[in-house]
Amino acid sequence: MYIDVNADEAWERLRASRWKPPGRAAGTASRRKTYAAALEQTEQMFRAAAVVGPATRPLQVFYGLSQAGRAIAAAAVTLKSEDWRLVTHGIKASGFDKPFPDIEIRTDPPGTHGSFVRVSEVLDSPVWEKDAVRLEDVWDLLPLNLDYPLTGRERPTPLFRRRERHPPAGPPLAEHPRVRHPGPGHQRRQSPSAG
């Protein structure tokens, strides 16, 4: 999937929604407060994740997603009474004695107050509760991970189309899968000797 969205514009629109929250987040002070605080923390976590190294990035993305789930639950019109309050993560891993790709991921049962489960229900997305999913199978669902498989086995992966914003002016001089090419608007630093 490719979504052509300017991140700064998206965050600006989300920040504006804190002052006039959607759905039930507009109805009560506690939902409004949770919605606004969760969105602010979501943005902070995601922005931090974009600039830190790979050792801490997954934690910031995880907690950013957790806060986004809290904002979604606070605004959800389908969650009545106190059902919008998220108590646990709602997803867990086990099998740490197995090879890394074989670690098992499970969700809490439907109807519980875990973040993953409750947000899945709000979005009408099923949880797999009793059946474990292998880490490698979840890993392969993320487009950024397609170039970094956990094993060498044949595996079905989602269809993914890479879209270039601007075609190159000429043939590439060198291709390296781990080199990130700067996006539009990136200005190259001049070396001290240039001038």
C-alpha positions in Angstrom: 0.0 0.0 0.0 1.2 3.5 -0.8 -0.4 6.5 0.7 0.7 9.9 -0.6 0.3 12.0 2.6 2.5 14.8 3.8 3.3 13.8 7.4 3.5 17.4 8.7 0.0 18.2 7.2 -1.5 15.0 8.7 -0.1 15.9 12.2 -1.4 19.4 11.8 -4.9 18.2 11.1 -4.7 15.7 14.0 -3.5 18.4 16.4 -6.4 20.6 15.3 -8.8 17.8 16.2 -7.7 17.9 19.8 -9.6 21.2 20.2 -12.8 19.8 18.7 -12.6 16.1 19.2 -14.6 13.7 17.0 -17.2 11.2 18.2 -17.6 10.5 21.9 -14.4 12.3 22.7 -16.3 15.5 22.5 -18.9 14.3 25.0 -17.2 14.0 28.4 -14.2 15.7 30.0 -12.4 12.4 30.7 -12.7 11.2 27.1 -11.7 14.6 25.7 -8.6 14.7 28.0 -7.6 11.2 27.1 -8.1 11.9 23.3 -6.0 15.1 23.4 -3.2 13.7 25.6 -3.0 10.4 23.6 -2.8 12.2 20.3 0.0 14.5 21.6 2.0 11.5 22.9 1.4 9.6 19.7 2.9 12.4 17.7 5.9 12.8 20.1 6.6 9.1 20.0 6.4 8.8 16.2 8.5 11.9 15.6 11.1 10.6 18.1 11.1 7.1 16.4 11.9 8.8 13.1 15.2 10.2 14.3 16.5 7.6 16.7 18.5 4.5 16.0 17.1 1.0 15.3 17.7 -0.2 18.9 15.0 2.1 20.4 12.8 2.8 17.4 10.5 -0.2 17.9 9.7 0.8 21.5 8.7 4.3 20.4 6.6 3.0 17.5 4.9 0.5 19.9 4.1 3.1 22.5 3.1 5.6 19.8 0.6 3.0 18.4 -0.6 2.3 21.9 -1.4 6.0 22.4 -3.1 6.2 19.0 -5.3 3.3 20.1 -6.2 5.2 23.3 -7.3 8.2 21.1 -9.3 6.0 18.8 -11.0 4.3 21.8 -11.8 7.6 23.4 -13.5 8.9 20.2 -15.2 5.6 19.3 -19.0 5.9 19.3 -19.4 2.1 19.6 -17.8 2.1 23.0 -20.3 2.9 25.7 -19.9 3.7 29.4 -16.3 2.9 30.6 -15.6 0.4 27.7 -13.3 3.0 26.0 -10.8 2.8 28.8 -7.9 0.5 27.8 -6.3 -1.5 30.6 -3.6 -3.7 29.1 -1.8 -4.1 25.8 -4.0 -6.9 24.7 -1.3 -8.7 22.7 1.6 -10.8 24.0 4.5 -12.9 22.8 5.7 -16.3 24.0 8.1 -19.0 22.8 11.3 -17.1 23.6 13.1 -20.4 23.7 12.4 -20.9 20.0 14.4 -19.3 17.1 13.6 -15.6 16.7 11.3 -16.0 13.6 9.2 -18.7 15.5 8.3 -16.5 18.5 4.5 -16.7 18.9 2.2 -13.7 19.1 -1.3 -14.0 20.6 -4.1 -11.6 21.3 -6.4 -11.4 24.4 -9.9 -12.8 23.9 -12.6 -10.6 22.3 -14.4 -8.4 24.7 -11.5 -7.7 27.0 -10.1 -4.2 27.7 -6.7 -4.7 26.1 -5.7 -2.0 23.7 -5.1 -4.3 20.7 -8.4 -6.1 21.1 -10.5 -3.1 21.8 -9.2 -1.1 18.9 -9.5 -4.1 16.6 -13.2 -4.3 17.7 -13.8 -0.6 17.0 -12.2 -1.0 13.6 -14.2 -4.2 13.0 -11.0 -6.2 12.5 -10.9 -9.8 14.0 -8.4 -10.9 16.6 -6.8 -14.3 16.4 -6.8 -15.0 20.3 -6.1 -18.7 20.7 -4.2 -19.3 17.5 -0.6 -18.1 17.7 0.9 -16.2 14.8 4.6 -16.5 14.1 6.7 -13.4 14.4 8.0 -14.0 10.9 4.5 -13.9 9.4 3.7 -10.6 11.1 7.1 -9.2 10.1 6.5 -9.9 6.5 3.2 -7.9 6.6 5.2 -4.6 7.0 6.4 -3.3 3.6 9.6 -1.9 5.1 10.6 -5.4 6.2 10.2 -7.1 2.8 13.9 -6.4 2.0 15.0 -7.8 5.4 13.5 -11.3 5.8 14.0 -13.1 9.1 14.8 -16.4 7.3 15.7 -17.6 3.8 12.6 -19.7 3.4 10.1 -19.2 0.6 7.3 -17.1 2.0 4.2 -15.4 0.6 4.4 -11.7 1.1 1.7 -9.0 0.5 1.7 -7.3 -2.8 3.5 -4.1 -2.6 4.2 -1.5 -5.2 7.1 0.9 -4.7 6.2 4.3 -6.1 8.9 6.8 -7.1 7.8 10.4 -6.9 10.2 11.5 -9.7 11.8 9.3 -12.3 15.6 9.4 -12.2 17.2 11.8 -14.7 19.5 9.0 -15.9 20.6 5.5 -15.1 21.5 4.9 -11.5 25.2 5.0 -10.8 24.9 2.4 -8.0 22.1 0.5 -6.3 22.4 -0.7 -2.7 19.3 -2.1 -0.9 20.3 -0.6 2.4 21.0 2.9 1.3 18.0 5.3 1.8 17.7 7.9 -0.8 16.6 11.3 0.5 13.0 12.3 -0.3 11.9 15.4 -2.1 13.0 18.7 -0.7 16.2 17.2 0.9 19.2 19.5 0.7 22.6 17.9 0.5 25.2 19.1 2.9 28.4 20.5 1.4 31.6 19.1 2.6 34.0 21.6 4.4 36.3 21.5 1.4 33.6 22.4 -1.0 33.1 26.0 -1.5 
